[in-house]
Amino acid sequence: MLTIAATIVGIGFVVPNTWLRLGGVSLQTLLFKTICGVLFTLAGASAIIYLPAALVPLGVLVLLGLMFGLLGDIWLALKELVPNAHDNYLWAGFAAFGIGHVFFVAGLLAAWRPGWPSILGAFAAAAVVPLAVLVLENRLRLNFGKFKWIAVGYGFLLCLTPSTALFTAFSGPQIGWQALLMGIGGVCFFASDLVLAAAYFGRSDSSAANHIACYALYYGAQFTIALSLLLA
């Protein structure tokens, strides 16, 4: 099965990708990062083949989310490679990943159609974390500066993927396994961005452990989201 093969090969590329990143950002790290992104996108694209016709829109929307994740990876890598355009690429990265989460959420809502109580609960839950971070910014030793409001908006979209997936998974008489696995991927995505936020906007030392944790959680998230389509 191509989906499983792409996932295995992708995880194989994550290891050297992470190792190279520990030595700094270069064109080589951009290349490996792009390859990893292409592979999780391929995993999602190939999974659509196995979906029943009624769930193909779910697959297409998830695929679009993965593609924007790949684009976001490239933008964030370029911000280090092109220092004089650092802020522009960071804005672009926020936008790409945010749009990706919109597609993930749209896919869940279109496919499983949870009731309004689940939808409202998911949106309310997603708002809690970014608002809490906004209020506690100083205590958390963070400084978002001019990126404060886009960080809050992105944080909402980031949290909306796992909250929508988990509310959807448990909204029916039986557990929705595709939504549950996508929710687990969303939680990993959230955790990876917490590590990244500490590095970008906090006083983190960007240690090797931070890089390893961020990459493991992030790629684990993207491949898990792609694999979730096999359970639809």
C-alpha positions in Angstrom: 0.0 0.0 0.0 1.5 3.3 -1.2 0.2 5.2 1.9 2.1 2.9 4.3 5.2 2.9 2.1 5.3 6.7 1.9 4.9 6.9 5.6 7.8 4.4 6.3 10.1 6.1 3.8 9.1 9.5 5.2 9.9 8.5 8.7 13.2 7.3 7.4 13.9 10.7 5.9 12.9 12.5 9.2 15.9 11.0 11.0 18.6 12.6 8.7 16.5 15.7 8.3 16.6 16.1 12.1 20.3 15.3 12.3 21.1 17.9 9.6 19.0 20.5 11.3 21.0 20.2 14.5 24.0 21.5 12.5 22.1 24.6 11.4 19.9 25.6 8.4 21.2 25.1 4.9 20.0 24.3 1.4 20.6 20.7 2.3 18.2 20.9 5.3 15.7 22.7 3.1 15.9 19.8 0.6 15.4 17.1 3.2 12.5 19.1 4.8 10.9 19.4 1.4 11.3 15.6 0.8 9.7 14.8 4.1 6.8 17.2 3.3 6.3 15.6 -0.2 6.2 12.2 1.4 3.5 13.0 4.0 1.5 14.7 1.2 2.0 11.6 -0.9 0.7 9.5 2.0 -2.4 11.5 2.2 -3.0 11.6 -1.6 -2.6 7.8 -2.0 -5.0 7.2 0.9 -7.8 8.9 -1.1 -7.8 5.9 -3.4 -9.2 3.7 -0.7 -12.0 6.1 0.4 -15.6 5.5 -0.5 -17.0 8.0 -2.9 -18.9 9.9 -0.2 -15.7 10.5 1.8 -13.5 11.7 -1.1 -14.2 15.3 -0.2 -12.7 14.5 3.2 -9.6 13.1 1.6 -9.2 16.1 -0.8 -9.6 18.6 2.0 -7.1 16.8 4.2 -4.7 16.6 1.3 -5.0 20.3 0.8 -4.2 20.8 4.5 -1.1 18.6 4.1 0.0 20.5 1.0 -0.2 23.8 2.8 1.8 22.2 5.6 4.5 21.5 3.1 4.4 25.1 1.8 4.6 26.3 5.4 7.7 24.2 6.0 9.4 25.7 3.0 8.5 29.3 4.1 9.8 28.8 7.6 13.1 27.3 6.3 13.6 30.2 3.9 13.2 32.7 6.8 16.5 31.4 8.1 18.2 31.2 4.7 17.1 34.7 3.6 17.6 36.8 6.7 16.6 40.1 5.1 13.2 38.7 4.3 12.9 36.9 7.7 9.6 38.5 8.8 7.9 38.1 5.4 8.6 34.3 5.4 7.5 34.0 9.0 4.2 35.7 8.1 3.9 33.4 5.1 4.5 30.4 7.3 1.8 31.4 9.7 -0.6 31.9 6.8 0.2 28.6 5.1 -0.2 26.5 8.3 -3.3 28.4 9.3 -4.9 27.7 6.0 -3.9 24.1 6.3 -5.8 23.8 9.6 -8.9 25.4 8.0 -8.8 22.6 5.4 -8.4 19.9 8.1 -11.4 21.3 10.0 -13.5 21.7 6.9 -12.8 18.1 6.0 -14.0 16.8 9.4 -17.1 18.9 9.3 -18.0 18.0 5.7 -17.5 14.3 6.2 -19.0 13.6 9.6 -21.4 16.5 10.1 -21.4 16.7 13.9 -24.2 18.5 15.6 -24.1 22.1 16.6 -23.4 21.3 20.3 -20.2 19.5 19.2 -19.2 22.3 16.7 -19.8 25.1 19.3 -17.9 23.0 22.0 -15.0 22.5 19.6 -14.8 26.2 18.7 -15.0 27.3 22.4 -12.4 24.8 23.5 -10.1 26.0 20.6 -10.3 29.6 21.8 -9.2 28.8 25.4 -5.5 28.1 24.8 -4.6 31.1 22.6 -6.6 33.5 24.9 -4.9 32.1 27.9 -1.4 32.5 26.3 -2.3 36.1 25.4 -3.2 36.9 29.0 -0.3 35.0 30.4 2.3 36.1 27.8 4.7 37.7 30.3 4.4 35.0 32.9 5.1 32.4 30.2 8.2 34.4 29.3 7.0 34.9 25.8 7.2 38.0 23.6 5.2 37.8 20.4 5.9 41.5 19.6 4.4 42.5 16.3 3.3 38.9 15.6 1.0 38.8 18.7 -2.3 38.9 16.9 -1.4 36.6 14.1 0.0 34.2 16.7 -3.3 34.3 18.6 -5.3 33.8 15.4 -3.1 30.9 14.3 -3.2 29.4 17.8 -7.0 29.3 17.5 -6.8 27.5 14.1 -4.1 25.2 15.4 -6.3 24.2 18.4 -9.4 23.9 16.3 -8.1 20.9 14.4 -7.7 18.6 17.5 -10.8 20.0 19.3 -13.0 19.5 16.2 -11.6 16.1 15.6 -12.1 14.9 19.2 -15.5 16.4 19.6 -16.5 14.8 16.3 -15.0 11.4 17.3 -17.2 11.2 20.4 -20.3 12.9 19.1 -22.0 9.8 17.7 -23.2 6.5 19.3 -19.9 4.9 18.2 -16.3 6.3 18.3 -15.3 7.8 15.0 -11.9 6.3 14.6 -10.7 8.4 11.6 -11.6 11.6 13.6 -10.0 10.2 16.7 -6.7 9.5 14.9 -6.8 12.9 13.3 -7.3 14.4 16.7 -4.2 12.6 18.0 -2.3 14.1 15.1 -3.7 17.5 15.9 -2.6 17.2 19.5 1.0 16.3 18.3 0.8 19.3 15.9 -0.1 21.5 18.9 2.7 20.1 21.0 5.3 20.7 18.3 4.2 24.3 17.9 4.5 24.9 21.6 8.1 23.9 21.3 8.5 26.1 18.3 6.8 29.1 20.0 9.3 28.8 22.9 12.1 28.9 20.4 10.7 31.8 18.2 9.2 34.0 20.9 10.5 32.9 24.2 13.8 32.4 26.0 14.4 28.9 24.9 18.0 28.0 24.0 16.9 26.0 20.9 18.7 23.0 22.2 19.2 19.8 20.4 16.5 18.2 22.6 14.0 21.0 21.5 14.8 20.4 17.8 14.4 16.6 18.1 11.1 17.0 20.0 9.7 19.5 17.6 10.6 17.4 14.5 9.3 14.1 16.1 6.0 15.7 17.1 5.5 17.6 13.9 6.2 14.8 11.4 4.3 12.4 13.7 1.4 14.8 13.4 1.4 15.1 9.6 1.8 11.4 9.0 -0.8 10.5 11.5 -3.3 12.9 9.9 -2.5 11.4 6.5 -2.9 7.8 7.9 -6.2 8.7 9.5 -7.8 8.6 6.1 -7.3 4.8 6.0 -9.8 4.5 8.9 -12.5 6.5 7.2 
